[in-house]
């Protein structure tokens, strides 16, 4: 009887931990998905830039492609910073503010 009670309480504690951790894990998963999609967008914009460069596009088109690439890199940098800040809770690697 004591073993069954301990197993039941252990299952309740484990279930409670999973229930508490699930929303946090879902948020991290969403952030990483957003980062991956930004990398895909950067890859597509770079491919478009090199295709335009190869086909002899004008200066304005190349400048527009470069601006899109710059914006994609800025978004990636911002997403990485947000992930890092979430992981370290706005603290440095040394653990204090």
N, C-alpha and C positions, 0 to 999 in steps of 0.2 A: 504494500500500500504506500509506503514511504517513497519507494522508487517511482511509482506512477505519479505521485504528487510532485516530486522534484522535476520529473520530466515535463509535466504540465506547466509548472511555474517557469521552467527554462524556456519552453516554447512560447509562453506569453512574453517573457522578457525579450527573446529574440525577435518575435513579431513586432513588439513595440519599437525596437531599434530599427528594424527595416522600415516601419511606417514613418519614423522620424527622418531617416536618412533618404528616403525615396525622393522627396521634392528637391532636396539639394542636389542629388545626382542628376535629376531630370534637368535642372537649370544648367549644370555644367555640360551635359550632353547637348543642350540647345546651343550654348555658347560655342562649343567645338564645331557643331554643324555649321553655324554661321561663319566661323573662321574657315572651314573647308570650302564653303560656297564662295567666300571672298577670294580664296586661292584659285578656284576654278574661273572666276571672273577675270582675275589678273592674267591667267594663262590665255584665255580667249582674247583679251585686249592686246596682249603681246603678240599673239599669232596674227591678229588683224593688222597691227602696226607693221610687222615684218612683211606681210602680204602687200600692204600698201606701199611700203618702201621698195619692194621688189617690182611692183607694177608701175612705179613712177608717179605716185600720187603727189599732189601739190603740197606746198608748205602748210597751208591752213589745215588740210586733212591730217598731215603728220603731227602738227602741233596739237590737234584735237585728240589724236591717239595717245600722244605723250601725256597729255593732261589726264586722260582716263586712267592710264597706267599709274600716274602719280597718285590719283585719288584712291585707286585700289590698294596701293602700297600703304597709304595713310590709314585706310580702313583696317587693313591687316595689323598694322602697328597698334591702332587703338584697341582692336579686339584682343591682341596679345597682352596689352597692358591691363585691360579689364580682367582677363583670366588670371594674370599674375596677382593683381590686387585682391581678387576674390580668394585666391588660394592663400595668400599671406595676410589677409585681413588688413590691408593697407599698412603693413609693416614691412620693413626691409628683411633681408635674409637673416639678420642678426637677432630678430625676434622682439625688438623693442622699438618704440617710435622715436 
